[in-house]
């Protein structure tokens, strides 16, 4: 899965993306925000399956 950064136009894979804490009331153990490694813009928030 790759995401296109709306800010800088780079195509970023999940492995390349910077993982940051979520915002609001989302559980950070279950959700992670993926950000562009070049410009830091938020790409998407994904669900992380429990082990």
Residue pairs with C-beta under 8 A, 6 or more apart in sequence:
1 13
1 14
2 11
2 12
2 13
2 14
3 11
3 12
3 17
3 34
3 43
3 44
4 10
4 11
4 12
5 11
5 12
5 36
5 38
5 39
5 41
5 43
6 41
7 36
7 39
7 41
8 36
8 38
8 39
8 41
10 36
10 38
10 39
12 34
12 36
12 37
12 43
14 34
14 46
16 37
17 34
17 35
17 36
17 37
17 43
18 34
18 35
18 36
18 37
18 40
19 32
19 33
19 34
19 35
20 32
20 33
20 34
20 35
20 42
21 28
21 32
21 33
22 28
22 31
22 32
22 33
22 45
23 33
26 45
29 48
29 50
30 47
30 48
30 50
31 45
31 46
31 47
31 48
32 45
32 46
32 48
33 42
33 44
33 45
33 46
34 42
34 43
34 44
34 45
34 46
35 41
35 42
35 43
36 43
